[in-house]
Each structure stands twice: as structure tokens, then as C-alpha cells.
Amino acid sequence: MAKEQVQEDHCEHHESERKSHHSDKLKSNLITRLNRIEGQIRGVKGLIEKDTYCDDVLNQIAAIQSALNSVGRLLLEGHMKSCVVERIQEGDHEVIDELLITVNKLLK
């Protein structure tokens, strides 16, 4: 992720509501990736409907999982460089436990 993207991103953390504010460039990048993934999923559905050979379908699923992992890594990097840093600077060290739980979920 480019430095200018991360530097423009920031988070708001309040007890009742949490929000991220990603740069327009990062948001556009993520949406483009997710739209592509959405199309790939529709494609896999079509492959199954057409009784496509299982190995070919499984390879497409692996590609989708890889693409989703890439989206997750971009979001995680931005989150760590903005939200997590900001909350630690504010003295909120609970964010570390929150981050560890999230990373464990991503690594499953």
C-alpha cells in the first residue's frame, strides 16, 4: 500500500460507534478488487451449474480466496498504520487484544 494512502486514512473510535475513513484511492482500489471477486464468485456458480470438472472449479475458488486475502492484507495494513497507532497514542492499549483476535480470524 502506498504511503500516501495510509497517511490519509484515519479512524474514529468512540464507545458507541467506530468508523474508518479511507482515502478515496484506497477505497476505490478495494471496491474494484471486491467487484472482481464478486464476478469470480458468480463465475464459479456458473461453472457448478454447467457441471465443470471439479479441479477447474477448485482452482477458481483458490484464486478467489487469494484475492480476498489480498483485500484483507490491504485493510489490515491500513488499520495497523492508522487506527491502531492512533488508539495506542491515545493510551488505549485494548486495541492490541482486538487486533490479535482479528489477525487470528484472518489466519484461519
FENKA-V717811 format. One line per field, one symbol per residue. ss: DSSP state (H for helix, E for strand, - for the rest). psi: psi as a letter, one per 30 degrees, with the letter a starting at -180 (. if undefined). Layout:
ss: ???
psi: ???
This chain:
ss: --HHHHHH-EEEE----EEEE--HHHHHHHHHHHHHHHHHHHHHHHHHH----HHHHHHHHHHHHHHHHHHHHHHHHHHHHHHHHHHHH----HHHHHHHHHHHHH--
psi: kkefeeffkllkjlefkkkkjlleeeeeeeeeeeeeeeeeeeeeeeeeeghkkeeeeeeeeeeeeeeeeeeeeeeeeeeefdeeeeeefggjfffeeeeeeeeeeff.
